[in-house]
Amino acid sequence: MDCHKVTDDQPAADRQTTEVEEKLSALARLKSDHRLGSCGEEPDIDALVRFATSPEGLVNDEVRRKVWPLLLGYNPLKKAESTETAAWQHLPRHKDEDQVRLDVDRSFIYYPKTKDQSEPQLDRRKGELSAVITSVLRQHPILSYFQGFHDIVQVFLLVLGVDHAAAAVSRLSLLRIRDFMLPSLEPSLAHLHLLPSILEAECPKLRQHLSQTQPFFALAATLTLYAHDIQEYSDIARLFDFFLAHGAVVSVYFFAIIILSRRDELFEIPAEEPEMLHSVLSKLPKPLDLEALIAQTVSLYQKYPPENLPFRAWARISRYSVLKTTVGDFRQQTLYDGVEYFNLQVAQLRRQRMRRKAMATLWKHRRSGGRLGLAIFAGVVAIWLARGGAESFAAIAIRRMWERFRAEISDVSPFRHRDLPDLQKTETSLKMANRGYDVVVDVDDNEASRTVVITESPLSNTRSRATSAIPTSKKILNFTPQVRSPDSSSSAPSFPWKFSNLSDFNDTNSSKITPDSTYQPPSSSSGSSKRYLWTLSFYAQFFAVDTSHVLHRCLSALVPRRPFLDILDGNPDLYGPFWIATTVVFILFLTGTISQYLASHHDKAFVYNFKLLSGAAGLIYGYTAIVPIALWGLLKWFGSGNAPGESHIGLVECWALYGYANVIWIPVALISWSPISILNYVFVAVGFAVSALFLTRNLWPVVSVTEAKISRILVIGVVAAHAGLAIAIKFLFFAAGPAAKDIPKGDEAEKGEKMIRALFGM
């Protein structure tokens, strides 16, 4: 899209003189009618805005002294609306008064002309300028002075005089240039980010050409309302007529017009040289055709209002910014409104700063934070499951929906006689199991009769261990087939087998365990007794323990007196292993940090190494989760527990065994921060010995059922993997001694340490 010239709707040159004369006559009539300053009739602000925007503006300072206060929203002749400036000398000093004094000494360089004023007159003006600025700052101590503010104030001082300048500058500071007087420069920079959007709307090619150049080149001009760059008093007074008649955003549009007027010059500079483009754009062209620029600014503003700018630039501006609060009927705002807007902007800036700081911190520690967040999430889920969260309304609803879906899509066929014996046998087995009988075994299967051997065991645990001999008793249950009458009118299926010898089971006095009268055989249409992998109830069973169980298992892991698998008693949990691993992670980070602090030289500030936290999480969680899976897979591969009567171990039991084995690392980590390196070696060695002995003692009955060679290799692998964990804990967290940093390392040692740290993200 090619750039097109901004339309210039200004009158022809031969009509300007006539319009100026007509404007002077109109202003004279307004003055004679007392409509510019009387206490009775309100002034015609719309007419004043048109006069200030039209060529030559308000013409002279006599008119400006009447009109500027009205354009700022107050009438100097009404005492209730004027700003009280008396007795400001008794107010507390402002924090920026020293900088004000330095800037005032550099003022009045371009205007008034030096030849038109003597040295005493110049000193008097500087004193008046200092008094106006100081009075405004002391009366409004929330304002922050910025360099260039004195350039704006000196224009008001020359136009309005010392008696009326302070009131006008107070309203200007709080209601028109408030963004520039905040504690931060960020709102001022937000003004500049409108420039690319304005250029994109009018000339995309030019905006693309300047895309590598940040718009900071316009900061000095917009910050001082161009008073710092324009050297002619008549020009800056004329420009202030235009700015005071419109909202604060017109100063940004005015600079955009200056850029567009220099497009040919800018296209000659390569886009790959942003420094040169910045240097050119930071200086205003001379001379400035103000009347043409003002007319083009008005046209551009009407053509592309701020709310229609591309890139959502206007939406990114704070709603408390002067760019938005000076839109519409803004002249009704009071100084109290300005103070309220100021406080709201400060609070917003504080929140934005805290948000950026938090995001920077999160990004810096994103890896460790992600692992920590995952651990916390898993902990919350674990607590929720342990407290019965799986039985919540949502879980029940989801389960019922799934059961209904399965019922709709399944092909439910009538019962077949050949399937009913299995059903009858299943129900009988469940009844037997509910009364203390563990195993139902078919010993004779023919068409004439069937004999079932039921093994009665005093233990409810169904695991058969090779190392324990449990006395059992046997009962024989016989059942023979019976033929259903073909003319039976009953539609319910009848079982084709008649059971005998059921008296022993029905005789509650002869049974060791009292029959459960409340037992109901599971319905084929209900799935509530089943646990599926995708349901929360499946995982809830591994967290169904209380504090006393966990503490007892932790103590049994530290002081083993009987096999840990017997202590689990067929109810392995993941609640204890998770929180034990989490505790070890945080204690390793804490004591590792203490160890590094004691080993560091205290000639500079100590910096926390959060990589210790991510490394501890990766090491402990990874070891506790992955090694048991590998061991369980190897045991399955080599056939451990496949034969009847052999000891076996499940995956969850492996996790529980390794999880509770980590409990020894809690006291070890608490005492291994000592700067004495030999003590750390001893503590870690003790931790390794206790946990390794615990693992081998409980895994040997399961591993020994494999071939002798395989069992030895598996035990050695378990001990070696655990030794690797102990070595990693020692060198990653407690390697720093008093002079650890001063001892040269060998190539192999250094390479090994780097490998360990790289493996765990440290």
Rosetta blueprint (number, residue, H / E / L):
1 M L
2 D L
3 C L
4 H L
5 K L
6 V L
7 T L
8 D L
9 D L
10 Q L
11 P L
12 A L
13 A H
14 D H
15 R H
16 Q H
17 T H
18 T H
19 E H
20 V H
21 E H
22 E H
23 K H
24 L H
25 S H
26 A H
27 L H
28 A H
29 R H
30 L H
31 K H
32 S H
33 D L
34 H L
35 R L
36 L L
37 G L
38 S L
39 C L
40 G L
41 E L
42 E L
43 P L
44 D L
45 I H
46 D H
47 A H
48 L H
49 V H
50 R H
51 F H
52 A H
53 T H
54 S L
55 P L
56 E L
57 G L
58 L L
59 V L
60 N L
61 D H
62 E H
63 V H
64 R H
65 R H
66 K H
67 V H
68 W H
69 P H
70 L H
71 L H
72 L H
73 G L
74 Y L
75 N L
76 P L
77 L L
78 K L
79 K L
80 A L
81 E L
82 S L
83 T L
84 E L
85 T L
86 A L
87 A L
88 W H
89 Q H
90 H H
91 L L
92 P L
93 R L
94 H L
95 K L
96 D L
97 E H
98 D H
99 Q H
100 V H
101 R H
102 L H
103 D H
104 V H
105 D L
106 R L
107 S L
108 F L
109 I L
110 Y L
111 Y L
112 P L
113 K L
114 T H
115 K H
116 D H
117 Q L
118 S L
119 E H
120 P H
121 Q H
122 L H
123 D H
124 R H
125 R H
126 K H
127 G H
128 E H
129 L H
130 S H
131 A H
132 V H
133 I H
134 T H
135 S H
136 V H
137 L H
138 R H
139 Q H
140 H L
141 P L
142 I L
143 L L
144 S L
145 Y L
146 F L
147 Q L
148 G L
149 F H
150 H H
151 D H
152 I H
153 V H
154 Q H
155 V H
156 F H
157 L H
158 L H
159 V H
160 L H
161 G L
162 V H
163 D H
164 H H
165 A H
166 A H
167 A H
168 A H
169 V H
170 S H
171 R H
172 L H
173 S H
174 L H
175 L H
176 R H
177 I L
178 R H
179 D H
180 F H
181 M H
182 L L
183 P L
184 S L
185 L L
186 E H
187 P H
188 S H
189 L H
190 A H
191 H H
192 L H
193 H L
194 L H
195 L H
196 P H
197 S H
198 I H
199 L H
200 E H
201 A H
202 E H
203 C L
204 P H
205 K H
206 L H
207 R H
208 Q H
209 H H
210 L L
211 S L
212 Q L
213 T L
214 Q L
215 P H
216 F H
217 F H
218 A H
219 L H
220 A H
221 A H
222 T H
223 L H
224 T L
225 L L
226 Y L
227 A L
228 H L
229 D L
230 I L
231 Q L
232 E L
233 Y H
234 S H
235 D H
236 I H
237 A H
238 R H
239 L H
240 F H
241 D H
242 F H
243 F H
244 L H
245 A H
246 H L
247 G L
248 A L
249 V L
250 V H
251 S H
252 V H
253 Y H
254 F H
255 F H
256 A H
257 I H
258 I H
259 I H
260 L H
261 S H
262 R L
263 R H
264 D H
265 E H
266 L H
267 F H
268 E L
269 I L
270 P L
271 A L
272 E L
273 E L
274 P H
275 E H
276 M H
277 L H
278 H H
279 S H
280 V H
281 L H
282 S L
283 K L
284 L L
285 P L
286 K L
287 P L
288 L L
289 D L
290 L H
291 E H
292 A H
293 L H
294 I H
295 A H
296 Q H
297 T H
298 V H
299 S H
300 L H
301 Y H
302 Q H
303 K H
304 Y L
305 P L
306 P H
307 E H
308 N H
309 L L
310 P H
311 F H
312 R H
313 A L
314 W L
315 A L
316 R L
317 I L
318 S L
319 R L
320 Y L
321 S L
322 V H
323 L H
324 K H
325 T H
326 T L
327 V L
328 G L
329 D L
330 F H
331 R H
332 Q H
333 Q L
334 T L
335 L H
336 Y H
337 D H
338 G H
339 V H
340 E H
341 Y H
342 F H
343 N H
344 L H
345 Q H
346 V H
347 A H
348 Q H
349 L H
350 R H
351 R H
352 Q H
353 R H
354 M H
355 R H
356 R H
357 K H
358 A H
359 M H
360 A H
361 T H
362 L H
363 W H
364 K H
365 H L
366 R H
367 R H
368 S H
369 G H
370 G H
371 R H
372 L H
373 G H
374 L H
375 A H
376 I H
377 F H
378 A H
379 G H
380 V H
381 V H
382 A H
383 I H
384 W H
385 L H
386 A H
387 R L
388 G L
389 G H
390 A H
391 E H
392 S L
393 F H
394 A H
395 A H
396 I H
397 A H
398 I H
399 R H
400 R H
401 M H
402 W H
403 E H
404 R H
405 F H
406 R H
407 A H
408 E H
409 I H
410 S L
411 D L
412 V L
413 S L
414 P L
415 F L
416 R L
417 H L
418 R L
419 D L
420 L H
421 P H
422 D H
423 L H
424 Q H
425 K H
426 T H
427 E H
428 T H
429 S H
430 L H
431 K H
432 M H
433 A H
434 N H
435 R L
436 G L
437 Y E
438 D E
439 V E
440 V E
441 V E
442 D E
443 V E
444 D E
445 D E
446 N L
447 E L
448 A L
449 S L
450 R E
451 T E
452 V E
453 V E
454 I E
455 T E
456 E E
457 S L
458 P L
459 L L
460 S L
461 N L
462 T L
463 R L
464 S L
465 R L
466 A L
467 T L
468 S L
469 A L
470 I L
471 P L
472 T L
473 S E
474 K E
475 K E
476 I E
477 L E
478 N E
479 F E
480 T E
481 P E
482 Q L
483 V L
484 R L
485 S L
486 P L
487 D L
488 S L
489 S L
490 S L
491 S L
492 A L
493 P L
494 S L
495 F L
496 P L
497 W E
498 K E
499 F E
500 S L
501 N L
502 L L
503 S H
504 D H
505 F H
506 N H
507 D L
508 T L
509 N L
510 S L
511 S L
512 K L
513 I L
514 T L
515 P L
516 D L
517 S L
518 T L
519 Y L
520 Q L
521 P L
522 P L
523 S L
524 S L
525 S L
526 S L
527 G L
528 S L
529 S L
530 K L
531 R L
532 Y L
533 L L
534 W L
535 T L
536 L H
537 S H
538 F H
539 Y H
540 A H
541 Q H
542 F H
543 F H
544 A L
545 V L
546 D L
547 T H
548 S H
549 H H
550 V H
551 L H
552 H H
553 R H
554 C H
555 L H
556 S H
557 A H
558 L H
559 V L
560 P L
561 R L
562 R L
563 P L
564 F H
565 L H
566 D H
567 I H
568 L H
569 D L
570 G L
571 N L
572 P L
573 D L
574 L L
575 Y H
576 G H
577 P H
578 F H
579 W H
580 I H
581 A H
582 T H
583 T H
584 V H
585 V H
586 F H
587 I H
588 L H
589 F H
590 L H
591 T H
592 G H
593 T H
594 I H
595 S H
596 Q H
597 Y H
598 L H
599 A H
600 S L
601 H L
602 H L
603 D L
604 K L
605 A L
606 F L
607 V L
608 Y L
609 N L
610 F L
611 K H
612 L H
613 L H
614 S H
615 G H
616 A H
617 A H
618 G H
619 L H
620 I H
621 Y H
622 G H
623 Y H
624 T H
625 A H
626 I H
627 V H
628 P H
629 I H
630 A H
631 L H
632 W H
633 G H
634 L H
635 L H
636 K H
637 W H
638 F L
639 G L
640 S L
641 G L
642 N L
643 A L
644 P L
645 G L
646 E L
647 S L
648 H L
649 I L
650 G L
651 L H
652 V H
653 E H
654 C H
655 W H
656 A H
657 L H
658 Y H
659 G H
660 Y H
661 A H
662 N H
663 V H
664 I H
665 W H
666 I H
667 P H
668 V H
669 A H
670 L H
671 I H
672 S L
673 W L
674 S L
675 P L
676 I L
677 S H
678 I H
679 L H
680 N H
681 Y H
682 V H
683 F H
684 V H
685 A H
686 V H
687 G H
688 F H
689 A H
690 V H
691 S H
692 A H
693 L H
694 F H
695 L H
696 T H
697 R H
698 N H
699 L H
700 W H
701 P H
702 V H
703 V H
704 S L
705 V L
706 T L
707 E L
708 A H
709 K H
710 I H
711 S H
712 R H
713 I H
714 L H
715 V H
716 I H
717 G H
718 V H
719 V H
720 A H
721 A H
722 H H
723 A H
724 G H
725 L H
726 A H
727 I H
728 A H
729 I H
730 K H
731 F H
732 L H
733 F H
734 F L
735 A L
736 A L
737 G L
738 P L
739 A L
740 A H
741 K H
742 D H
743 I L
744 P L
745 K L
746 G L
747 D H
748 E H
749 A H
750 E H
751 K H
752 G H
753 E H
754 K H
755 M H
756 I H
757 R H
758 A H
759 L H
760 F L
761 G L
762 M L
